[in-house]
Amino acid sequence: MIKLHIYLATLYACIHFLFSMILGIIPGTILRTLGLKKIAERYIRYNGEMLSRGIVVALGGYVTIKGLEHIPKNEKRLCFVSNHKSLVDIPLVVGYLPIPLGFIAKKELHNIPILRTWMDILGCVYIDRNDLRSQIKAILDGVSAIKAGRPQLIFPEGTRSKSESFGTFKPGSIKLATRAKAIILPLTINNTSLLLESKTRIRRQELELIIHEPIDTAKLSDAELKELPERVFSIIRGE
């Protein structure tokens, strides 16, 4: 049954991608050609948010969000730091966080035409995990994006755990936020692996997205910056 459910969800996503091309990317491209770049980007971004929500719903998920009040209203110098459990995490965050944000993504995603256009508008940064220079460049590009007012999302585990447990968090990933003097918003994602990776039957599943209190790295002392990675990771783990 799980194979049938994933097949149906994949079929839905493909159909939605087709409609995204017709109703999203093409009109957006026309608007950009006419010089209406900001309107075009808002239009395409909204289209991507609806696609992301559609994927979550197609897989049987419904979402509970806690801590929306912790997102600064007039501040774009933001870096979201989250655990990573499932392929559903990105549609969850992009579709349900009320703020447009890019994320550090593997370079292979840049080869998918419709997805590439949407990710470029979000301000995503691409990385080759097997290339040290690419990793350094990704951090620098992410810093520039945050300073330019385009919030970023990072998964410091580097890959999804495929379970409800936490993987090993990499302290170096926090440099993206500290070098940009960004406000860190720790995120905890719960139950997404139960929706896909660990699912054994078709059922509805509550997905939980918890936004924790912000940490302004620009106001931290050297000693506090040194302890920052473990502080952030402990918050995400709920310790």
Sequence and secondary structure as in RCSB ss.txt:
>XXXX:A:sequence
MIKLHIYLATLYACIHFLFSMILGIIPGTILRTLGLKKIAERYIRYNGEMLSRGIVVALGGYVTIKGLEHIPKNE
KRLCFVSNHKSLVDIPLVVGYLPIPLGFIAKKELHNIPILRTWMDILGCVYIDRNDLRSQIKAILDGVSAIKAGR
PQLIFPEGTRSKSESFGTFKPGSIKLATRAKAIILPLTINNTSLLLESKTRIRRQELELIIHEPIDTAKLSDAEL
KELPERVFSIIRGE
>XXXX:A:secstr
 HHHHHHHHHHHHHHHHHHHIIIIIHHHHHHHHTT HHHHHHHHHHHHHHHHHHHHHHTTEEEEEE GGGS TT 
  EEEEE    TTHHHHHHHHSSS  EEEEEGGGGGSHHHHHHHHHHT EEE TT HHHHHHHHHHHHHHHHTT 
 EEE TTSS  SSSS     GGGGHHHHHTT EEEEEEEESHHHHTTT  S   EEEEEEE   EEGGG  HHHH
HHHHHHHHHHHHT 
